[in-house]
Amino acid sequence: MQATVNNLLSQGELAKRWGRTESAISLATAVGAGPRYVKIDGAIRYPVDEVQRYERACLYFDPAEVALQTVN
């Protein structure tokens, strides 16, 4: 995993992206939920590619929608 300053999000930036509070992001991180992160000088940063991977893993599909697509 390569990370540069340009593709790392702070907890505040991730909270804004997801419409959550920083406290919610901190709690999720503390219990091991959420995207993988790096710790730099004690500060937690989230690589954008890890955030995107986590978001893709959280996608849900409406079973009715899937059924309609297979019929058509």
Rosetta silent file (secondary structure, phi, psi, omega in degrees, C-alpha in Angstrom):
SEQUENCE: MQATVNNLLSQGELAKRWGRTESAISLATAVGAGPRYVKIDGAIRYPVDEVQRYERACLYFDPAEVALQTVN
SCORE:     score description
SCORE:     0.000 S_00000001
   1 L     0.000  114.895  176.463    0.000    0.000    0.000 S_00000001
   2 L   -97.775  132.254 -179.893    1.604    3.230   -1.125 S_00000001
   3 L  -132.858  134.519  173.211    0.339    6.385    0.515 S_00000001
   4 L  -117.783  167.455 -179.791    1.281    9.981   -0.075 S_00000001
   5 H   -57.941  -33.743 -176.714    0.108   13.056    1.763 S_00000001
   6 H   -70.114  -23.606 -177.784   -2.188   13.841   -1.175 S_00000001
   7 H  -115.926   30.732  174.831   -4.157   10.611   -0.897 S_00000001
   8 E  -116.188  134.021  177.884   -4.553   10.417    2.878 S_00000001
   9 E  -105.317  140.584  172.590   -7.697   11.613    4.649 S_00000001
  10 L   -78.577  171.240  176.645   -7.815   12.840    8.220 S_00000001
  11 H   -61.790  -37.289  178.391  -10.595   11.679   10.527 S_00000001
  12 H   -64.641  -42.143  178.773  -12.300   15.026    9.970 S_00000001
  13 H   -66.210  -39.995  177.763  -12.135   14.666    6.195 S_00000001
  14 H   -66.615  -40.560  178.444  -13.503   11.120    6.354 S_00000001
  15 H   -60.794  -43.289  178.814  -16.287   12.257    8.684 S_00000001
  16 H   -64.941  -42.525  179.975  -17.243   15.009    6.229 S_00000001
  17 H   -58.654  -40.204 -175.670  -17.121   12.576    3.282 S_00000001
  18 H   -96.445   -2.686 -178.544  -19.509   10.188    5.052 S_00000001
  19 L    66.623   36.311  179.524  -21.668   12.801    6.786 S_00000001
  20 L  -118.394  173.370  175.315  -20.700   11.502   10.212 S_00000001
  21 L   -87.907  158.384  175.538  -19.125   13.066   13.265 S_00000001
  22 H   -62.187  -33.560  178.341  -15.421   12.744   13.981 S_00000001
  23 H   -61.507  -41.331  179.822  -16.416   10.945   17.195 S_00000001
  24 H   -65.031  -39.898  178.761  -18.260    8.291   15.190 S_00000001
  25 H   -66.451  -43.962  179.136  -15.224    7.788   12.941 S_00000001
  26 H   -61.190  -43.020 -179.895  -12.900    7.584   15.973 S_00000001
  27 H   -64.835  -45.667  179.228  -15.138    5.045   17.682 S_00000001
  28 H   -59.365  -42.844  178.918  -15.412    2.878   14.566 S_00000001
  29 H   -63.849  -41.810 -178.108  -11.630    2.943   14.192 S_00000001
  30 H   -63.443  -32.100 -178.800  -11.110    2.079   17.867 S_00000001
  31 L   -96.290    5.432  175.622  -13.296   -1.036   17.603 S_00000001
  32 L    85.502   14.375  175.767  -11.745   -2.157   14.325 S_00000001
  33 L   -97.861  154.092  177.814  -14.611   -1.182   12.023 S_00000001
  34 L   100.029 -174.836 -176.398  -14.082    0.926    8.932 S_00000001
  35 L   -72.387  158.783  174.312  -11.273    1.246    6.437 S_00000001
  36 L   -64.850  154.256 -176.241   -7.659    0.371    7.108 S_00000001
  37 L  -142.072  168.388  173.280   -5.543    3.296    8.239 S_00000001
  38 E  -119.433  153.093  177.848   -1.987    4.412    8.874 S_00000001
  39 E  -116.625  119.917 -178.687   -0.697    6.141   11.971 S_00000001
  40 E  -122.323  116.230 -177.735    1.814    8.913   11.391 S_00000001
  41 L    50.523   40.050  177.276    3.270   10.636   14.450 S_00000001
  42 L    84.607   -7.800 -179.676    0.216    9.519   16.428 S_00000001
  43 E   -96.913  133.612  178.514   -2.277   10.882   13.875 S_00000001
  44 E   -85.611  131.987  177.512   -4.595    8.460   12.104 S_00000001
  45 E  -131.942  144.161 -177.318   -4.862    8.889    8.330 S_00000001
  46 E  -111.313  115.087  175.580   -6.986    6.908    5.877 S_00000001
  47 E   -61.622  133.387 -177.218   -5.571    6.137    2.424 S_00000001
  48 H   -56.133  -39.730 -179.579   -8.202    7.096   -0.157 S_00000001
  49 H   -64.907  -32.420  176.617   -7.867    3.723   -1.924 S_00000001
  50 H   -71.898  -37.521  176.950   -8.627    1.921    1.361 S_00000001
  51 H   -63.193  -45.584  179.688  -11.653    4.158    1.962 S_00000001
  52 H   -64.064  -39.479  177.783  -12.920    3.424   -1.548 S_00000001
  53 H   -62.407  -43.517  178.673  -12.328   -0.322   -1.062 S_00000001
  54 H   -63.833  -43.028  179.304  -14.303   -0.221    2.196 S_00000001
  55 H   -61.672  -41.771  177.944  -17.124    1.733    0.563 S_00000001
  56 H   -63.768  -38.159 -179.557  -17.356   -0.827   -2.260 S_00000001
  57 H   -68.001  -21.433 -179.149  -17.472   -3.656    0.286 S_00000001
  58 L   -91.090   -0.638 -178.788  -20.427   -1.933    1.986 S_00000001
  59 L   -66.480  137.237  175.889  -22.562   -1.750   -1.172 S_00000001
  60 L  -121.509  149.594  178.004  -25.929   -3.455   -0.937 S_00000001
  61 L  -116.851  143.998  176.579  -28.286   -4.392   -3.717 S_00000001
  62 L   -75.341  117.105 -178.677  -32.067   -4.480   -3.592 S_00000001
  63 H   -55.396  -33.823  179.284  -33.030   -8.149   -4.149 S_00000001
  64 H   -66.103  -38.548  179.232  -36.132   -7.051   -6.076 S_00000001
  65 H   -65.240  -43.061  179.427  -33.952   -5.001   -8.428 S_00000001
  66 H   -62.973  -42.591  179.737  -31.616   -7.947   -9.012 S_00000001
  67 H   -61.374  -42.129  179.934  -34.608  -10.232   -9.708 S_00000001
  68 H   -64.732  -36.920 -179.457  -35.971   -7.791  -12.295 S_00000001
  69 H   -68.548  -34.616 -179.018  -32.591   -7.605  -14.064 S_00000001
  70 H   -76.520  -25.552  178.632  -32.352  -11.389  -14.354 S_00000001
  71 H   -75.611  -38.465 -177.421  -35.894  -11.633  -15.788 S_00000001
  72 L   -79.215    0.000    0.000  -35.256   -8.998  -18.461 S_00000001
